[in-house]
Amino acid sequence: MNGSFFRTTLSAHKLAFFIIIGVVTTAAGAVLMSPGSGVVATVFARAAFANPTDIKFKIQDGNQEVIQVTNARDTVVQQITIKSASNNLGVVGTTGWHSHPGPVVVLVTAGEMSFYDSDDPTCTVRTYTAGQAFVDSGQGHVHIARNEGTINLELWATYFDVPSGGAFRIDVPVPGNCAF
């Protein structure tokens, strides 16, 4: 065998090894994430603020939370339907665990949403029903929305401070504080 053939074969083996490692690593990461189930989502609009815009939400729910964004980037409006188990082959519809880059104003237009925080060790549900709205702080706040009701859950969400052309949802690994 000449040296050139041996180097080419060795290089091909190294390349194959690194491709296999990349595929295994990607697959392992995907397994750790918690994908949604029974979710249909449509983006209706996306735009950047024409002028520098600061956004501030002040939420009083037992204690006061202030969410502030300086020079907000893109804003995205999305309609989300999370199917009930009876409309999803017996599986509870869920968003999967995730976060958002900035705050999100959520309007519940139909059904009942069960909302869980990753930082709650008791996995206590917060329920929102049709006609209610709330603000998710985003900025690393990890949560999951589930449709544990009997009819499809419909939401309208307005995402603020989304990176220009970037993702408004960030999938995260299952935090392990809830039994589901």
C-alpha positions as CSV (number, residue, x, y, z in Angstrom):
1,M,0.0,0.0,0.0
2,N,1.2,3.5,-0.7
3,G,1.2,6.2,1.9
4,S,-1.4,8.3,0.0
5,F,-4.0,5.6,0.1
6,F,-3.4,5.0,3.8
7,R,-3.7,8.7,4.7
8,T,-7.0,9.0,2.6
9,T,-8.5,5.9,4.3
10,L,-7.4,7.2,7.7
11,S,-8.9,10.6,7.0
12,A,-12.2,9.0,5.8
13,H,-12.3,7.0,9.1
14,K,-11.8,10.1,11.1
15,L,-14.5,12.0,9.2
16,A,-16.9,9.1,9.7
17,F,-16.1,9.0,13.4
18,F,-16.8,12.7,13.9
19,I,-20.0,12.4,11.9
20,I,-21.2,9.6,14.1
21,I,-20.2,11.5,17.3
22,G,-22.1,14.5,16.0
23,V,-25.3,12.5,15.2
24,V,-25.2,10.7,18.6
25,T,-24.7,14.0,20.5
26,T,-27.5,15.7,18.6
27,A,-29.8,12.8,19.2
28,A,-29.0,12.7,22.9
29,G,-29.7,16.4,23.1
30,A,-33.0,16.0,21.4
31,V,-34.0,13.2,23.8
32,L,-33.4,15.5,26.8
33,M,-35.6,18.2,25.4
34,S,-39.4,18.0,25.9
35,P,-41.2,18.4,22.6
36,G,-44.8,19.6,22.5
37,S,-47.7,17.4,21.6
38,G,-51.0,18.3,20.0
39,V,-50.0,21.9,19.3
40,V,-50.9,23.8,16.1
41,A,-49.4,27.3,15.9
42,T,-49.5,30.0,13.3
43,V,-47.5,33.2,13.2
44,F,-49.7,36.0,12.0
45,A,-47.3,38.9,12.2
46,R,-43.7,39.8,12.9
47,A,-42.2,43.3,12.9
48,A,-39.4,45.4,14.4
49,F,-40.1,48.6,16.3
50,A,-39.6,51.6,14.0
51,N,-38.1,53.6,16.9
52,P,-36.1,52.5,19.9
53,T,-38.7,51.2,22.3
54,D,-38.5,50.3,26.0
55,I,-41.1,48.0,27.5
56,K,-42.0,47.7,31.2
57,F,-44.5,45.3,32.8
58,K,-45.3,45.7,36.5
59,I,-47.2,42.6,37.8
60,Q,-48.6,42.4,41.3
61,D,-49.5,38.9,42.3
62,G,-48.8,38.6,46.0
63,N,-45.4,40.1,45.4
64,Q,-44.4,42.6,42.7
65,E,-42.5,41.6,39.6
66,V,-41.1,44.1,37.2
67,I,-40.2,43.0,33.7
68,Q,-38.2,45.5,31.8
69,V,-36.8,45.5,28.2
70,T,-34.6,48.2,26.9
71,N,-34.6,48.8,23.1
72,A,-36.9,45.9,22.3
73,R,-36.2,44.1,19.1
74,D,-38.8,42.2,17.0
75,T,-42.4,41.6,18.1
76,V,-44.2,38.4,17.0
77,V,-48.0,37.6,17.2
78,Q,-49.0,33.9,17.1
79,Q,-52.2,31.9,17.5
80,I,-51.7,28.6,19.3
81,T,-54.2,25.7,19.7
82,I,-53.3,23.0,22.2
83,K,-55.5,20.0,21.7
84,S,-57.4,18.3,24.5
85,A,-56.6,14.6,25.2
86,S,-59.9,13.6,23.6
87,N,-58.8,15.3,20.3
88,N,-55.1,14.1,20.6
89,L,-55.4,10.3,20.7
90,G,-55.7,10.3,24.5
91,V,-52.5,12.3,25.0
92,V,-52.7,15.6,27.0
93,G,-51.7,18.5,24.6
94,T,-48.6,20.3,25.8
95,T,-46.1,22.9,24.7
96,G,-43.2,21.1,26.2
97,W,-40.8,22.8,28.6
98,H,-39.5,26.1,27.1
99,S,-38.7,29.7,27.6
100,H,-38.7,32.9,25.5
101,P,-36.1,35.6,24.9
102,G,-38.4,38.4,26.2
103,P,-41.8,38.9,27.8
104,V,-45.0,37.4,26.3
105,V,-48.5,38.6,26.7
106,V,-50.9,35.6,26.5
107,L,-54.6,35.8,25.9
108,V,-56.7,32.7,26.5
109,T,-59.6,32.7,24.0
110,A,-61.0,29.2,24.6
111,G,-60.5,26.4,27.0
112,E,-58.5,26.2,30.1
113,M,-54.7,26.3,30.4
114,S,-52.7,24.5,33.1
115,F,-49.4,26.4,33.5
116,Y,-46.4,25.1,35.5
117,D,-43.1,26.7,36.4
118,S,-39.7,24.9,36.4
119,D,-38.6,26.7,39.6
120,D,-41.6,25.4,41.6
121,P,-40.4,22.3,43.5
122,T,-44.1,21.3,44.3
123,C,-45.2,21.6,40.6
124,T,-48.2,23.7,41.6
125,V,-50.6,24.4,38.7
126,R,-51.7,27.9,37.8
127,T,-54.9,27.8,35.8
128,Y,-56.0,30.4,33.2
129,T,-59.4,30.2,31.5
130,A,-61.0,31.7,28.5
131,G,-61.2,35.5,28.8
132,Q,-58.1,35.8,31.0
133,A,-54.7,37.2,30.0
134,F,-51.3,37.1,31.7
135,V,-47.7,38.1,31.1
136,D,-44.9,35.5,31.0
137,S,-41.7,37.2,32.0
138,G,-39.6,35.3,29.4
139,Q,-35.9,36.1,29.8
140,G,-35.1,32.6,30.9
141,H,-38.4,31.8,32.8
142,V,-38.8,28.1,32.0
143,H,-42.4,26.7,31.9
144,I,-44.9,24.4,30.3
145,A,-48.5,24.9,29.3
146,R,-50.8,21.8,29.2
147,N,-54.4,21.3,28.1
148,E,-55.8,19.2,30.9
149,G,-59.3,20.2,30.0
150,T,-61.9,18.6,27.7
151,I,-61.9,21.1,24.8
152,N,-59.2,22.5,22.7
153,L,-57.2,25.4,24.3
154,E,-56.8,28.5,22.1
155,L,-54.2,31.2,22.9
156,W,-53.0,34.4,21.2
157,A,-49.5,35.3,22.2
158,T,-47.5,38.5,21.6
159,Y,-43.8,38.0,22.0
160,F,-41.6,41.0,22.7
161,D,-37.8,41.4,22.4
162,V,-37.4,38.6,19.9
163,P,-33.9,38.6,18.2
164,S,-34.2,40.0,14.7
165,G,-35.2,37.0,12.5
166,G,-34.6,34.7,15.5
167,A,-36.5,32.2,17.6
168,F,-39.3,33.4,20.0
169,R,-39.4,30.0,21.7
170,I,-36.4,28.3,23.3
171,D,-36.8,24.5,24.0
172,V,-35.2,23.4,27.3
173,P,-34.5,20.0,29.0
174,V,-37.2,18.6,31.3
175,P,-36.4,20.2,34.7
176,G,-37.6,17.2,36.7
177,N,-39.8,19.0,39.2
178,C,-43.1,17.6,37.8
179,A,-44.1,14.0,37.5
180,F,-45.2,14.3,33.9
